């Protein structure tokens, strides 16, 4: 039985734990999917997981908010998020809010059609099941 003392993740590293939808993705793919909060939570919440300094810089974790691994620090995570909130860019926030608005609008149109619509209509699925 081997024990993991510390795992340093690079851009090509596969996460290998956590939610099933993210388990098989690399750190670079998570960055491309804008899952920064997930990676930040992994950094501060798991004591044996660390990232290379390049990734920490991209996540916005400066030297002042880095912790010595192996350890976890939820208090430092709270300070980091407070720092992000206080120093956010309002123009960028507006763009994100606008894009979320249009995404939600598209989702609401699909809900009007029914949840099964995303998989196809009921008649389509019945025909597919019966081999037609």
Secondary structure, DSSP 8 states (H G I E B T S, - for coil): ------EEE-TT-B--SSSHHHHT-BHHHHHHTT-HHHHHHHHHH-TTEEE-HHHHHHHT--GGG---SS---HHHHHHHHHHHHHT--HHHHHHHHHHHHHHHHHHHHHHHH-GGGGG--HHHHHHHHTT-
